[in-house]
Amino acid sequence: MTRHTDLRTQLETLTTEAFRPELSEIDQLSTLEIARIMNGEDTAVPTAVAAQLPQIAAAIDGIAARMGAGGRLVYAGAGTAGRLGVLDASECPPTFNTDPSEVVGLIAGGPTAMVTAVEGAEDSKELAADDLDALGLTADDVVVGVSASGRTPYAIGAVEHARTRGALTIGLSCNADSALAAAADHGIEIVTGPELLTGSTRLKAGTAQKLVLNMLSTITMIRLGKTYGNLMVDVRASNEKLRARSRRIVALATGADDAAIEAALAATDGEVKNAILVILGEVDGPTAAHLLKTSNGHLRAALQAAPKI
């Protein structure tokens, strides 16, 4: 049996690769009919994610514990899965004011693969190990292998290599009983079923992966005190829209007037969380910074520790 024949046999066993004969003439339908079918397909994704919520929550608790102790969150995948990981990682600094080194997205083939397919990159476990070694991976870190099929060598290789370094590992796939989930400490298998276009896992599987990655990063950041209620108090005000959002967040958290908000932001170099503490805790900027440092960045804890006047 040739290598390609063997791979074809493997793919035929995967739910994400299954052919749907009832859609074999979808190209003959009207645009509106196709859109309705596709929309109907997408409605199944949240239900599939809901079935794995206990596994997702357990993984998040593991991530938060490692990151709270100084570890990093690293996504590793190929193709669509890799791009989704890079996307999620790249959105953490502006949303939660994390350092770019704290949440990292690795894609097989490197940055070029974000826009151009890099032939053969996803087939190499060794490439994944090299990419992780280049990061200086340690036992404090978390590695999330992402693969719709659950069989991509790059994602599996990343998880296997991470385990040899003592890192916590998570395998996110869209097929049951996947090799990726089996290789990881935490297996998350979101079974979204056959795609509208046979094997096009950027569709339902990609949507499911995006939803789960949203959960992994967002809820981890909530656990790490990067929010105050549902307010993004660690937002980095790097443009006019975000500067306006910063002021709105301080207003929603404190109920203060514009003058008080501007004064608090001026006293804290524009740091939203610190400004809220200045207003609600009735402290100055340096005291707010000290309280937040000793509270590991948790605003509620810092407010409780603020001296009562």
Beta strands, then each sheet from edge to edge (+ up, - down):
strand 1: 73-77
strand 2: 103-107
strand 3: 142-146
strand 4: 168-173
strand 5: 186-189
sheet 1: 2+ 1+ 3+ 4+ 5+
end
